[in-house]
Amino acid sequence: MLVIKRFIIAFILLVVVCGGIVGFNLFRDNAMQQFFATMKPPAATVSTMIVKPTEWTPGVE
């Protein structure tokens, strides 16, 4: 009888530990999905220059 009681207690603890690991992984995956779904893309970098009119010279120098 004592062996069966210990086995049941050990089995319950094993189920709780495995369930906790699986539950944590599911929670973590869901949290990462939610984080990346609401993340805004970074602003695009734009370069500008001041242009001046010049004479066009056809050909390669």
N, C-alpha and C positions, 0 to 999 in steps of 0.2 A: 504493500500500500504506500509506503514511504517513497519508493522508487517512482511510482506512477505520479505522485504529487510533485516530486522534483522535476520529472519530465514535463508535466503540464506547466509548471512555473517557468522552466527554461524555454519551452515552446512559446509561451505567451510573451516572454521578454524578447525572444528572437523575432517574433512577428512585429512587436512594437518598434524595435530598432530598424528592421528592414522597412517597415511602413514609414518611419520617420525619414529615412534616407530617400526613399522614392518620393515622398511628399515634398521634401525640401528641394529635390531636383525639379519637380514639376512647378513648384512655386518660383524657383529661380528662373526657369525657362520662360514662364509667363511674365515675370517682372521685366526680363530683358526684352521680350517682344513688345511689351507695353512702352518701355522706355524708347526703343528705336522707332516705334510707330508714331510717337508724339514729338520726336526730335526734328527740329527745323534744319533744313540744309544751310550750310554756311553761305555768307554773302559772296557773290562773285566779284573778283578783283578786276577793275577796269583801269587800263592805262590811257592817259591822254597826252596829247602834244599840241603845242601852238604851231600852226602852219602859216607860212608866208608865201605869197605868190612869187614864182620865179619863172625864168625863161626855160622852155622845154628844149633840150638838145637831143634830137634823135640820134641814137647810136650808143655804142659802148665805149667808155673812156679807158 
